[in-house]
């Protein structure tokens, strides 16, 4: 049977009858123009009037159905376009998928100019998304980290690729076809560097040398244009002693270890970690986390903005959540907002798990929509697509009506697998699962969003890796390779 539920056009029925008035029983225009049929003319041999009515009806029918097909095609293309730029979006498959090809990617992957980009030591290689054929290869002459981002691939197509090499310490920007747009040296005194969210470079440096904690160990975070070196913004993050990243002596004195700061850029934000610092900024330099709340975490929210959650003091759950927009908090609610792993477009319903396990839904302004009845505490939202919110919990995988919270279907879970990731093609939720016992391999299964039935499973084993989507295609990425599934 076909695996893609085709979007069918509206059906229009016409009854072509000679000699009837050109109006329907309700008195509305039928859509076929012309005068009422004259009984005398109708009975005349060779009369052309009845034929004219039928021909007009056939033409109208063809125009309506043709227009419906065109509209349906446009809608289908529009949805496919959304799926290629939405987190976890997959282009629909016409046949059950299998492993198509595998290439090396020892130092990460990225996406630029309609190609999947793999980094293998000092070489940056662009490959065709569908065939795996090599499109171009650029030798940087030294091991490199490229982005955005070598560990968080953006679903959008970037117009440039920023690569940082260590020896020599420099930043190289590549354009379409692997063309070198710029190549400039970096100063180690300015701290470590990492590809930023755009054609940017993230820098972070301490104001003092490692040793005893003090005010002179603040961290200066800077975002600069990767090509020109122009500083876009610079912020100072105060030193905040902690135990997990610093060293505490017997006398209780917190020391700064010699390990370098870790800086990351991707998903429209910048993160800096190390002894005495754990800070998150947006691309304009706004601090997204709260310096006085070490229990909070921030990550990009599906559909734009950011999600900030504050853990409870005892570490057993989430105290409150915020959806952050360009100008600050948009929604602040008690409990944990569950960020969907995938969607087929913009998200208008957010699930919140309150203390005690109650699950309710809010809109993007925080307004209450509904409360889920009889639902175990969800582990996460797998997708929000086609008006269905799919969650995983101890009950298994459950589809909820996004408008009412009513349970539409449930697929029980035997507890032997954890969800490693989830995607959607607009008709199905595609779930990648890994064994809870740490055994080798993953499974991939597509469940119909309408009734939860299995549309297809991928048993082209062995499969291993973390799932990610790039421009609507599904990949599995492990420590050294990336595999195309389709």
Helices and strands as residue ranges (DSSP letters): H 39-43, H 49-85, E 99-104, E 109-112, E 115-120, E 123-128, E 134-139, E 144-147, E 161-165, E 170-174, G 176-178, E 180-185, G 188-190, E 192-195, E 200-206, G 215-217, E 219-225, E 231-237, E 247-248, E 254-255, E 262-266, E 269-274, E 277-282, E 296-300, E 306-311, E 318-325, E 328-334, E 336-338, E 350-353, E 359-362, E 368-371, E 380-385, E 388-393, E 396-401, E 407-411, E 417-424, E 428-435, E 442-448, E 454-458, E 466-470, E 473-477, E 481-485
